[in-house]
Amino acid sequence: MRAKSLRWLLGVAVIGSLLVVTPAAAACKYDGGCPVELNDGAANINVQGALVNEVIGVAGPEIGQYAWRLLDRCVAAANARDYCSPADVRTCPQQPDRVIGWFVVERRPIVPSQGPAAVLVPDGFNPGDVLGDWKLFNEGCYDVTPLNPPPSGAEVFSYFQRLPLPTLTTQHQPPGDGLTGLPVIFYTDSPTTQTFTVDIRGFSVVIVATAERYTWHTGDAAGEVTSTEPGRPYPDQTIEHSYRSGTYTAYLTVTWGATFTVNGSAPADVPGTTTTDGPPVTFDVLQARAVLTNPYD
């Protein structure tokens, strides 16, 4: 299942541990055998340093004398290299929690920065400068899990901010007009927790959002009342506000926090919060006046 996850790394260059977005390659129409998912781009990964050892298995002085990259076999063809591996060698054995796929390995010579060859730098070149074109080095099944690490808290937070979190409705009592001298009670009976399951680069991430702070915008000069609970209706009310006579519009802003799991891992806190504004409610507060009446009428 996770072997497909690398296709989400569309045009990503990996320099050490630094990820840099680069333009995605064109779709492959070389032999009609490319997955549909590649129509929107595909993995194009430059690999240097320790990742060469970990992913490609190349060691020794070649690490410093070449730039390396992994190409999806169809991208190799799409880039006009007149190359696509045979259809009968595309399937790779899979392992739980690993990302394994069939890739073309290419390399191009660069000016080395150290070692004996570094003293033979051509005139006008500096260490790291390219000396030639990409050439086919190898192809086969590669475990690219190190290039697709589990989502970080910051990455999950970016998804959390875009989730369709519920907007909580403001309830008030009395339900119609209020009276001066009689506080208006606020509460919400909307759900205060929500669970979402999202796919992030092939990882199943479960985000549990919880309302952490409630800001009741009262609509008058007082501005707002803040609480850490959703309030309750009469006679157990906990959030109330007194008004002068007039017409007011109130609404509720909720601050959401969350925890997340990745492929069933232990829960971790999402490093940040987000807010939603509920729909406004408008009500009148009336001035009660005493009126003398004849009790015998």
N, C-alpha and C positions, 0 to 999 in steps of 0.2 A: 504494500500500500504506500509506504513512504518513499519508494523508489521514484514515484511521480513527483515528489515534493521538490526536486531540484529544478523542475520546470518553472517553478515560481521565481527562481533566481535569474530573472530575465536580464541578460546583459550585465553581469556583475563581474568586476575585476577584483581579485583577492591579492592584496599586496601585504605579505605577512599576515597580521590579523586585521588589516584595514580593508573595509568593503567600500568600493567606489563604483557608482553606477555608470555604465557606459552604454552606448546605443546597442539595442538588440539586433541580432542578425536577422536576415530575411527568412521567410518560410522556405522549406525544402520541397521542390517538386521534381526531384531528380528521378526517382523510380516509383513514385506513387505509394511508397510504403511508410511514410512518416506519420507519426501520431497526429491527430487533429489538434491536440493541445499546442503543437509547435507552430501553428499558423500565426500566433500572436508573438512569436519570438522564442528563444531557447537559451539554454545555459551556454555562456561563453566566458570561461573562467581562466584568468591568468593566475599562475601559481608560482610563488617564489619562496625561497628560504626553507624553513622547516616543513612547510606544507608539501614540498616536493617529496621529501622522505616519507611523510605520513600517508600521502594519497597515491603518488605515482610509484614510489619505491626507488627513486633514483638517488644515489648518494655520491660522495666524492667530489672532485673538482668540477664536475659537470654542472653542479648546482650554481656555482658562481659564474660560469661561462655561457649559460643559456638562460633565456626566458622561456618558461613553460606554460602551456595552456591545455585545458581539457575542452574538447568540443563535442557536442552531441553529433552523432554520425550524420544526421540530416543537415545540421548547420554546416558541417564540413563541405557537404555537397552544395548547399545554398550559397556558400561563399566562393563558388566557381573554382573549387579545387579539383573538380572532376573526380570526386571520390565519395563513395558511399559503401559501407561494409555490407556484405551479403545478408540477406534476410534471415538465413538460418543460424546466424551467430549473434542475434540481437538480444536474446534472453539470457539474463544472469540469475544465478541462484540468490535467493533472498534470505535475509536473517532478521529476526525481530529487532526492532528499534535501530536498524541500520539502513542507510540509503545507498543502494548499490545499483549501478547502471553501466551500460556499454558506452564507452567514450573513445574518441580519437585523441591521441596525445600528440601535440605538435611542439616544436621548439624552434627558436631562432637564436643565432649567436649574438652575444652582446659583449661589450668591453668589460672584462672582469675588474673587480675592485680590489682583489687581493690574490695572493698566490703567485707562482712564477710567471704565469702568463700576463699578469698585470703590468709587468715592466715593458711589455711589447705593445703598448697602446699606440695605435696609428696616430699620425699627426692630425690635429684638428678634432680628435675624439676625446671624450671623457668617460670615466667608468660608468657603466650602465647604458651607454649609447648603443643603438642597434647597428649590427654589422651585416645583417642579411635578412632574407625572407623566412617566413614560417615554412617548416618542412615536416613531413610526417615522421614521427619517431616510433610510435607504437599504437596499438588499439587493444581494447579488451574490457573486462569487467573491473571496475574500480569502486572501492568503498569511499564515497565522498561525504560521509557523515560529518567529518571535521569542517567541511565547507557549508554545512547546513545545520548549525547548532540549534538547540531548543530556543524558543522565543525568550528574550530577556524581559524583565519587568517593564522596562521603558517601551519595548515593542508592544507588549500587551496593553500598556496604557494608551498608546496611540489608537488601538482598536477600541478600547473602553470608551474613549472620548466620542467615538462615532456610533456607539450602540444606540438603538431606539429605546432609551430609558423611558419609563412611564412618567407622565406629567400628573402630579397629584392634585386632586380637586379640593378646594377649600369649602368646608362646611361651616355654617355659623348658626348660632342660636341667640335670640329667637330667630326662627327660620324666615320670618317676614321682616317687618320694621322693628328696629330697636328703640329703646327709650333712653333718654339722658338719665344719668344716675343709676342705670342698670347696665353692667358691663356686657359687651358682646362676647360670646364664647366662640373660640375657633378650634377646629380639629379637622383631621382628614381621615377618611375611612378607606382610602385607596391602598393597594398593596405597597408595602415598603421594602420588599425584596424582589429581585428578579434574577433569573438564571439564563445565561446565554452560552451556547456552544459555537465557537468559531473555528475555522480552519486557518491556521497561520503557517504558510510554507509547508503544508502537509501534516502539521502537528494539530491534534485535537485539543483545543484550549477551552476549558470551562471557566467562565467568569461569573461569579456570584456577586451581584451589586446589592448594596444595602444602604438605605437612607440613613445618614449619620447626623445631619443637622437640618433643622426646619426654620426658615426665615419667613415670618408672616408679615407681609407688607400691608400695613393697616390703612393706607390711603389718606392719613391725616398728618398733621405736623409731627406727631411722634415718630413716624417713619416706619418702624418695624419692631417686631418682637421675635426673639430667637429662642429656640428650644432644642433639646436633643431627643424629644419624643414627639409623636404625631398628635398629641392632645386627646382628650376624651370629651364626650357630650355630657350635658347636665344629667345627674347631679355630681358626677365625678370629674368635672372640668379641671383642667390644669393650665389652659391658655385662655386668657381673657383680656379685654381692652375696653376702656371707657371712652366714649365719644361725646362731643357737643352735638347739638342738633345739626342736621345737614345730610347730604348724600355722599356716600363713600364707595370706593372701589378697592377691594382687597384681593390679593393673590398670594400664592405660596411658592417660594423658591426652595428646592430641596438640594442639598449637597450630598452626592453619592460617593461612597468608597466601595472597594471591591477586593475580593481575593480571587486567585486563579490557580488552576492546576493544568499541567501539561501531560497529556497521555496518562492520566490517572496518578500523577505525582502527588506529593504532599502539598497542601494549600500554601500559597505565599501571598503576601499583600501586594496589590497593585500600587505602585509608587506615585500616587496622585489621586485627585478627586475631580469630579465634574458636576455640573449643576443642571437642573431643569426647572422651568417656570410653568406652574399650573395655570389653568384658565382663570380669568378674573371673575369676581362676583361683585355685584353692585347692590347696595341696600340703603335704606333711609333710616336715620335716627331721629325720632320725634321728641319734641319737648312736651312732657306731660304737664297739664295745668289742673290745679284743684278747682272744683266747681261745687259751690254750696247748693244743696238741694233740700227740699222740704220732705222730711221722712214720712210725713202724713199724706203726701200727695199720692 
